[in-house]
Amino acid sequence: MIRPLQDRVVIKMVESEEVTESGIILPNNSKEKPQIAEVLEVGPGGNVDGKNVEMYIKKGDRVIINKYSGTEVKFEGQELIIVRQSDILAIVD
């Protein structure tokens, strides 16, 4: 697994197929990029750019991220994104 450094978080986008009211299933490529992701790994935090950063995101959290944030990587056949904790907008309960 990828172990992120500093205030970085490894996430995987959660894809859900969308069904219209009339029952038509929209394929994933016809929708906008999803913004909900599952947290796979979390960095240790610590001193980042001269500031102490406490990590409040945990492995397994479902989060909402900025639409075009992060660095996309392909690792062991999975499409993953590495983002800073500050790019995470909310935790989904």
LUMFI-628863 format. One line per field, with one value per atom (N, C-alpha, C): atom name; x, y, z. Coordinates in nm, 3 decimals. Example, Ala and Ser with C-alpha at 12.3 -4.5 7.8 and 13.67 -1.06 7.14 Angstrom:
<miros>
atome c(N,CA,C,N,CA,C)
east c(1.319,1.230,1.320,1.285,1.367,1.290)
north c(-0.569,-0.450,-0.330,-0.225,-0.106,0.003)
up c(0.780,0.780,0.780,0.708,0.714,0.787)
</miros>
This chain:
<miros>
atome c(N,CA,C,N,CA,C,N,CA,C,N,CA,C,N,CA,C,N,CA,C,N,CA,C,N,CA,C,N,CA,C,N,CA,C,N,CA,C,N,CA,C,N,CA,C,N,CA,C,N,CA,C,N,CA,C,N,CA,C,N,CA,C,N,CA,C,N,CA,C,N,CA,C,N,CA,C,N,CA,C,N,CA,C,N,CA,C,N,CA,C,N,CA,C,N,CA,C,N,CA,C,N,CA,C,N,CA,C,N,CA,C,N,CA,C,N,CA,C,N,CA,C,N,CA,C,N,CA,C,N,CA,C,N,CA,C,N,CA,C,N,CA,C,N,CA,C,N,CA,C,N,CA,C,N,CA,C,N,CA,C,N,CA,C,N,CA,C,N,CA,C,N,CA,C,N,CA,C,N,CA,C,N,CA,C,N,CA,C,N,CA,C,N,CA,C,N,CA,C,N,CA,C,N,CA,C,N,CA,C,N,CA,C,N,CA,C,N,CA,C,N,CA,C,N,CA,C,N,CA,C,N,CA,C,N,CA,C,N,CA,C,N,CA,C,N,CA,C,N,CA,C,N,CA,C,N,CA,C,N,CA,C,N,CA,C,N,CA,C,N,CA,C,N,CA,C,N,CA,C,N,CA,C,N,CA,C,N,CA,C,N,CA,C,N,CA,C,N,CA,C,N,CA,C,N,CA,C,N,CA,C,N,CA,C,N,CA,C,N,CA,C,N,CA,C)
east c(0.085,0.000,0.088,0.035,0.104,0.093,0.206,0.205,0.231,0.129,0.148,0.235,0.300,0.386,0.315,0.362,0.314,0.162,0.099,-0.046,-0.121,-0.063,-0.126,-0.220,-0.319,-0.419,-0.439,-0.439,-0.465,-0.613,-0.681,-0.825,-0.857,-0.974,-1.026,-1.167,-1.195,-1.325,-1.431,-1.547,-1.660,-1.749,-1.765,-1.848,-1.983,-2.085,-2.219,-2.292,-2.365,-2.440,-2.567,-2.605,-2.721,-2.838,-2.955,-3.076,-3.173,-3.224,-3.320,-3.456,-3.549,-3.682,-3.754,-3.724,-3.789,-3.720,-3.612,-3.546,-3.428,-3.385,-3.271,-3.142,-3.052,-2.924,-2.825,-2.769,-2.670,-2.532,-2.457,-2.322,-2.231,-2.125,-2.033,-1.969,-1.945,-1.878,-1.969,-2.099,-2.189,-2.209,-2.150,-2.167,-2.040,-2.054,-1.936,-1.854,-1.729,-1.641,-1.701,-1.710,-1.767,-1.675,-1.732,-1.652,-1.647,-1.714,-1.711,-1.608,-1.524,-1.416,-1.403,-1.337,-1.307,-1.158,-1.127,-0.989,-0.924,-0.813,-0.742,-0.623,-0.551,-0.434,-0.421,-0.365,-0.348,-0.204,-0.146,-0.011,-0.006,0.115,0.130,0.105,0.097,0.084,0.218,0.216,0.341,0.368,0.497,0.537,0.535,0.441,0.426,0.436,0.536,0.559,0.563,0.628,0.644,0.523,0.420,0.300,0.277,0.228,0.196,0.058,0.051,-0.073,-0.116,-0.236,-0.294,-0.388,-0.374,-0.457,-0.589,-0.699,-0.831,-0.908,-0.855,-0.913,-0.858,-0.944,-0.902,-0.922,-0.847,-0.862,-1.004,-1.072,-1.209,-1.314,-1.276,-1.372,-1.417,-1.542,-1.592,-1.590,-1.529,-1.507,-1.550,-1.570,-1.596,-1.471,-1.421,-1.299,-1.327,-1.231,-1.237,-1.240,-1.313,-1.338,-1.211,-1.114,-0.996,-0.868,-0.876,-0.758,-0.687,-0.564,-0.489,-0.411,-0.336,-0.254,-0.305,-0.344,-0.396,-0.279,-0.288,-0.187,-0.256,-0.189,-0.240,-0.144,-0.199,-0.117,-0.186,-0.117,-0.169,-0.308,-0.326,-0.450,-0.562,-0.537,-0.640,-0.608,-0.713,-0.699,-0.713,-0.605,-0.604,-0.571,-0.603,-0.570,-0.503,-0.394,-0.327,-0.358,-0.421,-0.459,-0.402,-0.394,-0.362,-0.488,-0.472,-0.588,-0.669,-0.605,-0.676,-0.764,-0.744,-0.830,-0.959,-0.969,-1.090,-1.186,-1.307,-1.406,-1.493,-1.525,-1.617,-1.603,-1.646,-1.655,-1.801,-1.833,-1.970,-2.000,-2.105,-2.144,-2.246)
north c(-0.120,0.000,0.124,0.232,0.360,0.424,0.467,0.537,0.686,0.770,0.913,0.981,1.088,1.165,1.291,1.347,1.473,1.477,1.578,1.597,1.542,1.441,1.384,1.269,1.246,1.141,1.069,0.935,0.855,0.819,0.852,0.827,0.752,0.688,0.624,0.679,0.728,0.784,0.676,0.711,0.620,0.646,0.544,0.561,0.497,0.570,0.514,0.542,0.443,0.467,0.542,0.628,0.713,0.665,0.658,0.616,0.732,0.766,0.876,0.830,0.925,0.893,0.793,0.794,0.701,0.565,0.546,0.417,0.399,0.505,0.496,0.506,0.410,0.411,0.494,0.596,0.681,0.620,0.599,0.544,0.646,0.596,0.683,0.791,0.765,0.864,0.979,0.973,1.082,1.181,1.150,1.236,1.316,1.416,1.489,1.399,1.437,1.364,1.360,1.242,1.235,1.304,1.352,1.421,1.347,1.233,1.155,1.045,1.030,0.932,0.860,0.744,0.668,0.686,0.712,0.730,0.593,0.569,0.441,0.448,0.558,0.577,0.724,0.752,0.888,0.908,1.022,1.055,1.090,1.104,1.128,1.272,1.366,1.506,1.559,1.639,1.692,1.831,1.866,1.999,2.007,2.084,2.100,2.248,2.286,2.426,2.517,2.472,2.554,2.557,2.482,2.478,2.335,2.320,2.188,2.147,2.036,1.989,1.861,1.864,1.746,1.680,1.550,1.478,1.438,1.487,1.455,1.362,1.332,1.235,1.097,0.995,0.860,0.766,0.659,0.553,0.500,0.486,0.437,0.546,0.672,0.782,0.798,0.843,0.885,1.037,1.097,1.241,1.304,1.434,1.514,1.597,1.594,1.667,1.778,1.871,1.970,1.898,1.952,1.886,1.849,1.937,1.911,1.907,1.861,1.859,1.724,1.724,1.600,1.558,1.450,1.390,1.249,1.219,1.087,0.992,0.872,0.770,0.637,0.549,0.414,0.322,0.244,0.157,0.022,-0.082,-0.220,-0.229,-0.163,-0.169,-0.080,-0.002,0.087,0.232,0.309,0.453,0.521,0.581,0.647,0.794,0.873,1.014,1.047,1.124,1.171,1.319,1.357,1.496,1.541,1.671,1.727,1.724,1.713,1.715,1.843,1.953,2.081,2.080,1.985,1.973,1.898,1.839,1.767,1.866,1.871,1.970,1.924,1.792,1.743,1.592,1.543,1.400,1.362,1.256,1.211,1.103,1.122,1.022,0.926)
up c(0.000,0.000,0.000,-0.045,-0.047,0.091,0.149,0.277,0.252,0.267,0.239,0.345,0.306,0.394,0.440,0.550,0.606,0.615,0.555,0.566,0.446,0.380,0.260,0.299,0.214,0.235,0.102,0.105,-0.015,-0.015,-0.125,-0.135,-0.264,-0.263,-0.383,-0.404,-0.523,-0.552,-0.545,-0.489,-0.479,-0.599,-0.683,-0.801,-0.777,-0.808,-0.797,-0.927,-0.974,-1.096,-1.060,-1.148,-1.124,-1.208,-1.145,-1.214,-1.216,-1.335,-1.347,-1.294,-1.277,-1.228,-1.317,-1.446,-1.539,-1.545,-1.464,-1.457,-1.550,-1.618,-1.709,-1.626,-1.646,-1.575,-1.657,-1.593,-1.661,-1.642,-1.751,-1.736,-1.669,-1.606,-1.532,-1.618,-1.746,-1.829,-1.871,-1.841,-1.879,-1.764,-1.649,-1.532,-1.506,-1.420,-1.374,-1.284,-1.263,-1.175,-1.033,-0.971,-0.836,-0.736,-0.627,-0.528,-0.395,-0.383,-0.260,-0.275,-0.172,-0.179,-0.045,-0.050,0.071,0.101,0.228,0.271,0.290,0.219,0.228,0.324,0.324,0.411,0.446,0.564,0.613,0.657,0.618,0.661,0.809,0.864,1.007,1.053,0.959,0.999,1.046,1.154,1.207,1.156,1.146,1.104,0.952,0.897,0.753,0.721,0.646,0.607,0.729,0.838,0.957,1.050,1.018,1.102,1.150,1.274,1.324,1.273,1.199,1.140,1.211,1.269,1.332,1.232,1.216,1.120,1.187,1.135,1.190,1.097,0.981,0.888,0.926,0.923,0.958,0.840,0.840,0.741,0.750,0.635,0.631,0.624,0.652,0.641,0.497,0.480,0.348,0.350,0.249,0.249,0.116,0.121,0.001,-0.023,-0.147,-0.179,-0.281,-0.292,-0.398,-0.532,-0.626,-0.754,-0.831,-0.840,-0.923,-0.840,-0.716,-0.630,-0.636,-0.593,-0.577,-0.699,-0.677,-0.781,-0.805,-0.928,-0.961,-0.985,-0.924,-0.943,-0.968,-1.041,-1.061,-0.987,-0.891,-0.809,-0.797,-0.839,-0.835,-0.898,-1.012,-1.087,-1.037,-0.931,-0.877,-0.912,-0.939,-0.962,-0.826,-0.776,-0.646,-0.664,-0.562,-0.562,-0.429,-0.436,-0.315,-0.301,-0.189,-0.165,-0.031,-0.012,0.119,0.203,0.334,0.422,0.402,0.369,0.350,0.224,0.132,0.014,0.043,0.163,0.203,0.264,0.208,0.250,0.365,0.370,0.473,0.488,0.604,0.629,0.617,0.542,0.523,0.626,0.705,0.806,0.753)
</miros>
